Amino acid sequence: MKRIFLRKQQSQKVSCLANGYLPIKALVIVLFVTSIIAIYVNKKFLYRTPIYFNRTTESGVEVCNFSDFQVIEPGSAFLYSAYIDDRHARDVSLANTSTGAVVRLLVYYLRTIDATSRWNCRLFYNGQTDHIVDTPILAVTDLDEASTRRFLVAMVVCDFPKTPPHYVLRSASLANRNHSVPFRENSVCVVDLRNSSSSLSKSTNQDRFHGILYKDSSRTETNDAKGNHKDNRSTQDIYNVKFTVCTSPIHGKYYKIEDIVNFIEVNRFFGAEKFVFYVDNNTNPKLINCFEAYRKRGIVELYSFTPTVCDGLHYHGQIVSISDCAYRTMYRTRYLINQDPDEVIVPLKTDSWTSMLKAIHSRVRNPDLIASYSFRNQFFPLKAPDDIASLNNTLIRRYNIKALLKTSKENYIHPHVTRSKVMARPERILMWHVHLIHPKNVIRRNDTVHFTSPVDALLFHYRSVPTNDRSLSRNGKLLTERRMLKFTDSLIDRVQTGMNLCSGAN
């Protein structure tokens, strides 16, 4: 948008100068005003600069901005993000790489394309002079659960070659072997996960690969009776936050301000500290202003997410955003939750996610080996009558607090993997799917996926039950679940504060 806007201004300047209508001073003023407007438009609508999870150098200087999808081949292939990753993973052997690390690219392209034979990875360096290196594709992993769709969502893994010390990798792209060199504008910023400002990344590679620094804070660094090294150093300062929440892409007019405020505040009540939203450029401007109000307070982070071609792309590219969020928050948050704005993980025995995990860990022999937690889904149909106690509360009705209005639920809990959602440790995960973490996508060899009992917690899902969902036909009765009413006063206060915040932003 910024680039197009500037080109229009430049074309106007040329025509004006050619006809002798524009003095030099006026031209300078026009250029100055144009640059200010372009900066404002870029800041307000494109969200190109991450605010809280941005990777920095040791000195704290920002090294890159993030943009939207880049076109690799018009109508056929599109690139979103790139990460340097030095974790040992099952999709590629680091022993076969030049530097013990790879560059991971998140892309979507037509299923008819054979990526490994069609493209090379193209890496752009900024050292003493610009430097471009082509490197082979080592692996391509299909991330898409809807395998019959026209577009394939994939993780493309590239070799990360050795270069002179003064070369710093800034951006990456994919280049057709038979066509010309792509412009740098078609590349995306590369995030070097090895340079995370988190102290976790300061450990040695061996420590990180074996998870020594991933121990719970209650442990201490000692040798056991058999002489094996045990790490009990405190990890409370390793991560910026404990719980971060990502959502599926926000687009169109589906969500209202009250929906987003309810989502943010209910999750904050249970322990969420940060939220990462991927926003299409056709999103309601008032909703964007609400996001901005939260962003300025350090709660929300926004990224532009406008797929160039959506026809044949599963659910507006949510697998791309889910995967990107896992890498974008890696080493920054201890736990990442991916869920939709009409969902919330609700502890049933405790009042927070922290105490819920503590209770789960108390019953597990080695909780450090849990890489992810799966939570079963239960629908709270929106067509069900509102709870009479909440219906009489003016504020609950005004802000449409569904967590307090809707207390009727299905007499059926969906099994794990079917509509379930996941909380996980990002640095322990290779690939993140919508409803599960495959055991093959866990980084550490002995790590496990914990299937959370519905006695401990459930995913409360507030929506109209899909027409293709037959769970209600199993037993047409609805049950009453007033668990959330226990938190009525706190939730009302939070939502009211959030609505006032967003009202002021509009």
VENRAVEN-V359739 format. One record per helix or strand of 2 or more residues. SS is the DSSP state (A for helix, B for strand). FROM is the first residue (numbers start at 1). TO is the last residue. If there is no record, write none. Layout:
SS_FROM_TO / SS_FROM_TO
This chain:
A_2_18 / A_24_46 / B_70_73 / B_77_85 / A_94_96 / B_102_110 / A_115_118 / B_119_126 / B_130_135 / B_137_142 / B_151_159 / B_169_176 / A_184_186 / B_188_192 / A_193_195 / A_199_202 / A_205_210 / A_212_214 / B_222_223 / B_229_230 / B_241_246 / A_257_270 / B_274_279 / A_285_296 / B_300_304 / A_314_328 / B_333_338 / B_343_347 / A_353_362 / A_367_369 / B_370_375 / B_377_381 / A_388_391 / A_394_398 / A_402_405 / B_408_410 / B_421_424 / A_426_428 / A_439_441 / B_448_451 / B_457_463 / A_471_474 / B_478_480 / A_483_505
